[in-house]
Amino acid sequence: MNLFKTVLSYLILFCLMSVVYSGDIKGKVKYDGKPPKKKPLRMDADPVCGASHSEKVFAESFKVNAKGELAECIVYLKNVSYKGQTPSTAVELDQKGCIYTPHVFGIQAGQELLIRNSDATLHNIHSMPKTNKEFNFAMPKVVKTKKAKFDSAEDPFYIKCDVHPWMKTWVLVSDHPYYAVTDSNGNYEIKGVPAGTYEVICWQEKFKKRPIVDKITVGDGAVTKDFTFTRPKKK
């Protein structure tokens, strides 16, 4: 009987030790300071681009609302041990109205990137990574889709159009799925993060040389982590 109890105790202990807890990280990204003035884009060099919009189109490098909440920031974890599979579904990047959509996105290393051309004009897609292999190819109006991928994790870098100099999108290549892009109200959520302590980074295009870097501990449940970018003081 004592032997049975001992074996049962070990089995229970083993099961408890085998449980891998996970939690969610959520929060908000804000900006403290006077926001820069919106800069309208000049698209008149290509009639197709100009005709695609009935209203002014503004530069997308800094999207902040009246409450100081920042859109299109990437929040991601570093040094995560992840052994899951690469997603089989592609991430889509569209060229529509001579604008890249989305302007900021994340993708996993090895995941397919499906690039669309929804415009009746020529685009030339040119990636500018430091670690991954660069791609550079034309998409005439008759070519509606192209495929690409990045093999290695890399901090955010941009993809541009060599035909239309205002066109730019930013991509994070991750070796795990624990990243998110903030919505129009500055909110983000990263689900199912394994329990542990990680380096967390909040990146914004205007602050690309000064991302916010911090530590976060995840357990069983939700963790809130907010970030605030501050306007640099004039020298």
C-alpha positions, 0 to 999 in steps of 0.5 A: 500500500505504501509502495502504491502511494509512493508511485502515485505521488511520483506520478502526480509530481511528474504530471505537475512538472510536465505542465507548461503554463502560458499566458497572454501579454496585452497593453497599449502604446502611447506617445508623450509630446506634441505630434509632428504635423501630417505630411501629404504625399505627392503622387502626381508623378504617376497618374494612376496613383493620384487617381486612386484617391479622392482625398489627401493621402498622408505619410504613414510613419507616425500614426497617433490619435487625439489621445496620444495612442500609437498605431502600427507599433510592433511589440515582440519578444526576443530569445524565445525557445520555440519548436512549433511549425512555421505557419502554412498560411501566407502573409499578404502584402498588397500594393493598392492606391500606390500604398503598401498595405499593411504598412507594418507587419510581422512574419515568421522565418520561412513563412510565405509572403504573398505580394499583390499588385492591385494597381493598374501600374508598374511597381518594383518591390525591393527589400532592404534587410541586413541579415536576410537575402535581398529581393528586387523584382518588378511587378507590371500591372499584368503581374498580380501576385509574387511570392517571397520569404525570409529565412532568418529572424531579423529586427524590423527593416523596410521594403520599398518600391523603386518606382514610387519613392513614397511607398514603404512597408516595415516587416519584422521577421520572427523565429516564433509567433509571439509578436503583435502590431498595435491597432488604431487605439494603440492596443496589442495582444500576444497570446499563448506565451510560454511562462518565463522571463523575456526581453520585450521590445516595442518598435515604432518607425519614427523611433526605429533607432531608439526602440523601447527595450524592457523585461517581462515575466509571463506566468499562468494568466494575463500580463499587462505591459504598456509603453510610452514613446517620448518626444526627444528634447531639442538640443 
